[in-house]
Amino acid sequence: MEIVCPAGTPASLRAAVKAGAHTVYCGFADETNARNFPGLNFDRTEMRDGIAFAHSHGAKVLVAINTFARAGSEPLWHRAIANAESAGADAVILADLGLLAHAASHHPGLRRHLSVQAAAANADMINFYARTFGVKRVVLPRVLSVAEIAAINAETEVETEVFVFGGLCVMAEGRCSLSSYATGQSPNMQGVCSPASHVDYHDDAGALSAKLGGYTIHRVTKGEPAPYPTLCKGCFKADQSTGHQFEDPVSLNAEKLIPQLFKAGVTALKIEGRQRSRAYVAQVVRNFRAAVDAQAAGLPLPEGMLASLTEGQAATAGAYKKTWR
């Protein structure tokens, strides 16, 4: 199976390729991609050079243009698609119907993948995108069990790509009304979830409060580490209890499910984390490459390699086993 690895910077792209990634995904430094954070992403020259580097080492590059275009500002997204093609991208990752139609019409030779942001969770939807826009691969939302993925693959010829490591989102794949309400910026429009420009920390009578858009998301006692204030992973009071009501601060780790995902017909394993360091990217890629190579050779999979890299040093199989709270 193909390992699809994140790269938030040119340095991370090079690290991922050297660590054994089959494919790297990245985005331009603007609101056309859903990881639009300061200090991340690629300008046009960096993208062209990064793709050339990957190709010289036998790896592919996918360009994520996976936000939804603002009415009247479509040329920004159209230029991103054209620039990805001219830079030599192996595919673009799209979610917006209008952008899919534009790419199919104006860039027919550019391979099109359907972003997880499109939330295509059944074969009928996937086959519609393939038939209408020539989509060759779909990134499945993180709400499906392995059995459900196998059922989808039995009813479509479109390649499927699934997340196996990294952050989880309790929303319909990034359609976060909570973040939009608190900050006025949308993950699906501006490409930012809990943007750093809206984060603040306050000393409240000896306790440290982590705030987002003026809302207190966490409060810890002096000396305790203060987590980044991401709304869905915040602490809230409900039914006489205080805690992580939406999502625990844990990471997805499906490394033990690689054999089952292979049997389910999955084409590619996707790692989340374009905002992570190049050292993190390199370590995760090396470990998953070792696991995929072991799977291909019929050998036992190495286990427990990634525990130190999970959020809060805790992990979950998410919805794959339907044991998620």
DRENMILUM-171724 format. One record per residue (C-alpha): x, y, z. Coordinates in nm, 4 decimals. Each point is the difference from the previous one (the first is absolute). Layout:
<gunus>
X_Y_Z
...
</gunus>
This chain:
<gunus>
0.0000_0.0000_0.0000
0.1079_0.3557_-0.0723
0.1097_0.2210_0.2904
-0.1268_0.3578_-0.0404
0.1894_0.2353_0.2271
-0.0528_0.3638_0.1093
0.2421_0.2820_-0.0723
-0.0651_0.3454_0.1368
0.3378_0.1349_-0.1131
0.2600_-0.0776_-0.2674
0.2235_-0.1426_0.2740
-0.2759_-0.2391_0.1078
-0.0544_-0.1065_-0.3604
0.3664_-0.0888_-0.0387
-0.0002_-0.1811_0.3359
-0.3093_-0.2010_-0.0953
0.1449_-0.1049_-0.3343
0.3321_-0.1009_0.1536
-0.1831_-0.1982_0.2700
-0.1768_-0.2105_-0.2617
-0.3328_0.1669_-0.0766
-0.1501_-0.1188_-0.3263
-0.2018_0.3226_-0.0288
-0.0010_0.3400_0.1695
-0.2922_0.2425_0.0231
0.0392_0.3728_0.0552
-0.1654_0.3324_-0.0798
0.0593_0.3570_-0.1067
0.0492_0.2747_0.2595
-0.3500_0.1440_-0.0246
-0.3630_-0.0803_0.0774
-0.0288_-0.2544_-0.2814
0.1099_-0.2754_0.2374
-0.1416_-0.1086_0.3345
0.3217_0.0436_0.1960
0.0426_0.3730_-0.0550
0.2219_0.0815_0.2989
0.2782_0.2609_0.0272
0.3395_-0.1459_-0.0820
-0.1396_-0.3027_-0.1810
-0.0480_-0.0976_-0.3631
0.1688_0.0778_-0.3308
0.0400_0.2923_-0.2318
-0.0045_-0.0758_-0.3732
0.3768_-0.0375_-0.0337
0.0229_-0.2237_0.3070
-0.2775_-0.2178_-0.1361
0.1688_-0.0440_-0.3356
0.3355_-0.0775_0.1645
-0.1605_-0.2360_0.2514
-0.1765_-0.1969_-0.2716
0.3218_-0.0242_-0.1999
0.1827_-0.1305_0.3092
-0.2690_-0.2597_0.0688
-0.0064_-0.1179_-0.3597
0.3783_-0.0324_-0.0058
-0.0316_-0.2402_0.2945
-0.2881_-0.2001_-0.1467
-0.2752_0.1571_0.2132
-0.3211_0.1777_-0.1020
-0.1505_0.3291_0.1196
-0.3686_0.0816_0.0458
-0.1042_0.3642_0.0388
-0.2886_0.0617_0.2401
-0.2357_0.2679_-0.1303
-0.2682_-0.1221_0.2341
-0.1806_0.3054_0.1357
-0.3221_0.1340_-0.1479
0.0371_0.3019_-0.2280
-0.1537_0.3283_0.1169
-0.2602_0.1432_-0.2372
0.1679_0.2597_-0.2201
0.3503_-0.1176_0.0855
0.0082_-0.3172_-0.2072
0.3048_0.1167_-0.2055
0.2238_-0.0569_0.3038
-0.0970_-0.3685_0.0053
0.0108_-0.0277_-0.3797
0.3566_0.1345_0.0002
0.0986_-0.2501_0.2678
-0.1191_-0.2889_-0.2177
0.1841_0.1377_-0.3032
0.3149_0.0597_0.2057
-0.0113_-0.3533_0.1408
-0.0153_-0.1426_-0.3503
0.2806_0.2193_-0.1328
0.2158_-0.0926_0.3007
-0.0336_-0.3672_-0.0942
-0.2386_-0.1199_0.2723
-0.1077_-0.3620_-0.0319
-0.3541_0.0896_0.1108
-0.2052_0.2689_0.1679
-0.2212_-0.0705_0.3019
-0.3326_0.1841_-0.0369
-0.3276_0.0218_0.1925
-0.1972_0.2836_-0.1618
-0.2402_-0.1101_-0.2759
0.0697_0.3124_-0.2021
0.3749_-0.0523_0.0204
-0.0362_-0.3634_-0.1002
-0.2013_0.1068_-0.3030
0.2557_0.2697_-0.0842
0.2936_-0.2422_0.0281
-0.1750_-0.2639_-0.2109
-0.0819_0.2555_-0.2690
0.3167_0.2136_-0.0073
0.2641_-0.2491_0.1186
-0.1210_-0.3389_-0.1237
0.3480_-0.1519_0.0129
0.0433_0.0820_0.3705
-0.0935_-0.2926_0.2240
-0.2768_0.0828_0.2488
-0.0401_-0.1381_0.3516
-0.3026_0.0673_0.2198
0.0874_0.1581_0.3337
-0.1237_-0.1344_0.3303
-0.1673_0.3412_0.0332
-0.2579_-0.1169_-0.2522
-0.1087_-0.2656_0.2538
-0.0793_-0.2626_-0.2658
-0.0900_-0.2948_0.2206
-0.1789_-0.2430_-0.2318
0.0504_-0.1561_-0.3424
-0.2826_0.1938_-0.1660
0.1625_0.3332_0.0870
0.3436_-0.1189_-0.1029
-0.1225_-0.1358_-0.3324
-0.1793_0.3306_-0.0661
0.3263_0.1929_0.0417
0.1835_-0.2473_-0.2222
-0.2651_0.0058_-0.2719
-0.0532_0.3775_0.0042
0.3489_0.1369_0.0661
0.2360_-0.2871_-0.0788
0.1137_-0.0424_0.3608
0.2517_-0.2835_0.0292
0.0387_-0.0202_0.3782
-0.2076_0.0945_0.3027
0.1284_0.0742_0.3492
-0.2586_-0.1667_0.2227
-0.1365_0.1838_0.3054
0.1049_-0.1272_0.3408
-0.3441_-0.1320_0.0934
0.0112_-0.3394_-0.1726
0.0795_-0.3430_0.1402
0.2319_-0.2360_-0.1858
-0.3011_-0.2098_-0.1034
-0.1731_0.3074_-0.1421
0.3130_0.0916_-0.1961
0.0123_-0.3518_-0.1442
-0.3650_0.0300_-0.1049
0.0708_0.3314_-0.1754
0.2984_-0.1457_-0.1863
-0.2171_-0.2865_-0.1212
-0.2307_0.2491_-0.1717
0.2457_0.2434_-0.1571
0.3147_-0.0071_-0.2096
0.1174_0.3321_0.1453
0.3147_-0.0290_0.2118
-0.0525_0.0535_0.3729
0.2365_0.1760_0.2365
-0.0480_-0.0102_0.3782
0.1554_0.1793_0.2960
0.2126_-0.2215_0.2240
0.1811_0.2416_0.2317
-0.0355_0.3489_0.1434
-0.2718_0.2361_0.1108
-0.3686_-0.0785_0.0077
-0.2947_0.2321_-0.0579
-0.3451_-0.0577_0.1481
-0.1636_0.2223_-0.2599
-0.1097_-0.1041_-0.3490
0.3606_0.0078_-0.1188
0.0944_0.3560_0.0781
-0.3422_0.1627_-0.0249
0.0473_0.1482_0.3431
-0.2737_0.2370_0.1081
0.1610_0.0314_0.3445
0.3256_0.1460_-0.1329
-0.1851_0.2229_-0.2458
-0.2226_0.1356_0.2778
0.2862_0.0738_0.2370
0.2422_0.1571_-0.2477
-0.1957_0.1047_-0.3085
0.2313_-0.2105_-0.2149
-0.1026_-0.3318_-0.1513
0.2134_-0.3110_-0.0451
-0.1727_-0.0686_-0.3309
0.0200_0.3559_-0.1307
0.3122_0.1645_0.1364
0.1709_-0.3294_0.0805
0.0516_0.0652_0.3708
-0.1249_-0.1888_0.3049
0.0622_0.1812_0.3295
0.2290_0.2571_-0.1703
0.3027_0.1165_0.1985
-0.0981_0.3652_-0.0535
-0.3010_-0.0600_0.2289
0.1883_-0.1881_0.2740
0.0809_0.1687_0.3292
0.1225_-0.1118_0.3435
-0.0997_0.1784_0.3223
0.1071_-0.0243_0.3633
-0.3306_-0.0218_0.1889
0.0613_0.0123_0.3749
0.2893_-0.2444_-0.0173
-0.1528_-0.2238_-0.2642
0.0948_0.0138_-0.3676
-0.2898_0.0296_-0.2432
0.0371_-0.0897_-0.3665
-0.2493_0.1984_-0.2073
-0.1183_-0.0098_-0.3600
-0.1875_0.2998_-0.1367
-0.0549_0.1187_0.3564
-0.1473_-0.3324_0.1146
0.1777_-0.1958_0.2734
0.0736_-0.3478_-0.1359
0.2346_-0.1288_0.2721
0.0956_0.1132_0.3492
0.2927_-0.1638_0.1777
0.1689_0.0570_0.3337
0.3362_0.1678_0.0223
0.2783_-0.2211_-0.1271
-0.2233_-0.2303_-0.2052
0.0480_-0.0062_-0.3777
-0.2654_0.2043_-0.1801
-0.1248_-0.1728_-0.3157
-0.0656_0.1869_-0.3222
-0.3639_0.1175_0.0095
-0.1692_-0.2111_-0.2659
-0.3734_0.0194_0.0551
-0.1012_-0.3620_-0.0514
0.2767_-0.1115_0.2380
-0.0813_0.2581_0.2658
-0.1334_-0.0614_0.3491
-0.3667_0.0817_0.0582
-0.2579_-0.0379_0.2759
-0.2991_-0.2222_-0.0776
-0.2304_-0.2080_0.2216
0.1888_0.0866_0.3159
0.3342_-0.1098_-0.1463
0.2960_0.1839_-0.1467
0.2153_-0.1585_-0.2668
0.0546_-0.0702_-0.3684
-0.3633_-0.0120_-0.1080
0.0622_-0.0077_-0.3760
0.3346_-0.1697_-0.0553
0.2853_-0.1179_0.2190
0.3453_0.1352_-0.0909
0.1161_-0.3212_-0.1660
0.1316_-0.0907_-0.3438
-0.1139_-0.2497_-0.2576
0.2393_-0.2920_-0.0336
-0.1190_-0.2796_-0.2288
0.3370_-0.1694_-0.0536
-0.1356_-0.3304_0.1393
-0.2815_0.0087_-0.2562
0.2250_0.0102_-0.3072
-0.0647_-0.3675_-0.0906
-0.3765_0.0517_0.0293
0.0096_0.3189_-0.2041
0.2017_-0.1830_-0.2662
-0.2625_-0.2765_-0.0146
-0.2718_0.2669_-0.0202
0.1510_0.1218_-0.3271
0.1513_0.3283_0.1197
0.2494_0.1515_-0.2457
0.1760_0.2561_0.2177
0.0673_0.0732_0.3677
-0.0045_0.3679_0.0915
0.1868_0.1628_0.2863
-0.1374_0.3264_0.1429
0.2247_0.2813_0.1211
0.1082_0.2732_-0.2388
0.0489_0.2270_0.3003
0.2475_-0.2448_0.1572
0.3796_0.0178_-0.0050
0.2172_-0.1706_-0.2593
0.1425_-0.2254_0.2732
-0.3521_-0.1197_0.0861
-0.0824_-0.0536_-0.3669
0.3177_-0.1981_-0.0621
-0.0525_-0.2294_0.3010
-0.3640_-0.0738_-0.0795
0.0798_-0.0700_-0.3657
0.2882_-0.2340_0.0856
-0.2212_-0.1979_0.2342
-0.2929_-0.0299_-0.2393
0.2315_-0.0856_-0.2885
0.1438_-0.2828_0.2112
-0.3525_-0.1213_0.0777
-0.1154_0.0135_-0.3624
0.3139_-0.1763_-0.1203
-0.0531_-0.2708_0.2626
-0.3608_-0.0401_-0.1110
0.1078_-0.0360_-0.3631
0.2617_-0.2599_0.0946
-0.2414_-0.2006_0.2146
0.1984_0.0737_0.3167
-0.1333_0.0981_0.3444
-0.0587_0.3720_0.0371
0.2211_0.1910_0.2461
-0.2163_0.1382_0.2814
0.0037_0.2885_0.2443
0.2366_0.2135_-0.2029
-0.2007_0.3211_0.0107
-0.1306_0.0258_0.3575
0.2288_0.2920_0.0860
-0.1280_0.2026_-0.2965
-0.3724_-0.0194_0.0772
-0.1818_0.2930_0.1536
0.0189_-0.0291_0.3770
0.1865_-0.3296_-0.0536
-0.3424_-0.1612_-0.0494
-0.1487_-0.1568_-0.3115
-0.3245_-0.1360_-0.1373
-0.1109_-0.2058_-0.2994
-0.2746_0.2590_-0.0452
-0.3039_-0.1087_-0.1933
0.1788_-0.2885_-0.1734
-0.1039_-0.2300_0.2826
-0.3071_0.2031_0.1007
0.1247_0.0206_0.3591
0.0263_0.3790_-0.0083
-0.2072_0.1718_0.2651
</gunus>
